[in-house]
Amino acid sequence: MTFIDKDKPVLVTGATGYIASWIIKYLIDDGYTVHGTVRSISNSEKIAHLLRLNDAGKGTLRLFEADLLKERSFQEAMEGCELVIHTASPFMVQGIKNAREQLIKPALEGTRNVLSTANNTATVKRVVLTSSVVAIYGDAIDINRTKTGGFTEKDWNITSSESHQPYNRSKTVAEKEAWRIANEQDRWDLLVINPGFVMGPSLSKRVDSTSIDFMLSMVNGKYASGLPDFYFSLVDVRDVAHAHINAGLLERASGRHILVADVKRAVEIADSLRTKFHNKYKIPEKVLPNFILYLTGPLMGFSWKYLRRNLGIPFQFDNTYSKTDLGIEYTSLAQTFADHVEQLDRDGLI
């Protein structure tokens, strides 16, 4: 049962994003009015898919310009909203030159700006924040810190820093700040979604996404010589979108929510793609020996510390709470991978 008035607009920040686009699609399809924030309304290429969603859905999308680092820039978009879904935050894991400016500052200041606006907007009842499982753990080896052999919503990342796993650090400090702000008032409540590595079809043709770049690398021959022996916590983007919406609309829902369908080795992802597509793409077939990664890793952007703490180390998550609190039924990852590649092919990106 929803406690959010369907006649009131829902704010989704970072509207052009991979996850946000699916959230907006589902809300519009269900007849909601959505206020979406973007950096620039004049960037027709980035907002084109949102305009198509607006034309096809039963609801209405209104776009507003907002900047994570600009105070009060979310005020107009939030007016009249009872539900705020804050997805906007930079996602970078390689090519980082200044972690504080590129990742930590926009994640932290953006969260402060959106939640301080919620404090100043009398209609807001609930905020749903897109966090990540990397606010729960920093490296695969952190699994050794757990009592049960699997990460839960009670765990926090205490091992990442600006110099090691800065993206993970940015998500951790942003989520902790969100809880601090939420706990200092009692008019609106905070729910958090902590997804793993999000995969699945994109609603836009953009390729400036870590998830999309990863899937392209699985089929374009980048890893023809072999895959690094890394493990990935994985989840379908459509499941993540539904989780955000359910978190926003179900009055009984509360707390943090791990969104992970399963953990797979990189080679298992390749094997699943090969089962579906056979020899259609240049899908890698083997795993690189670990010593090769230690020799070449720094040239590929992997520090030795990162390799020591992640290479060949399996880990697990307990996703029970997402099922019981939000009613999530996870899409099979084989379907996720297949749908993702078919979208990329259909859009001419492979």
Secondary structure, 3 states (H helix, E strand, C coil): CECCCCCCCEEEECCCCHHHHHHHHHHHHCCCEEEEEECCCCCHHHHHHHHHHHHHCCCEEEEEECCCCCCCCCHHHHCCCCEEEECCCCCCCCCCCCHHHHHHHHHHHHHHHHHHHHHCCCCCCEEEEECCHHHCCCCHHHHHHCCCCCECCCCCCCCCCCCCCHHHHHHHHHHHHHHHHHHCCCCCEEEEEEECEEECCCCCCCCCCHHHHHHHHHHECCCCCCECCCEEEEEEHHHHHHHHHHHHHECCCCEEEEECCEEEEHHHHHHHHHHHHCCCCECCCCECCHHHHHHHHHHHCCCHHHHHHHCCCCCCECCHHHHHHHCCCCCCHHHHHHHHHHHHHHCCCC
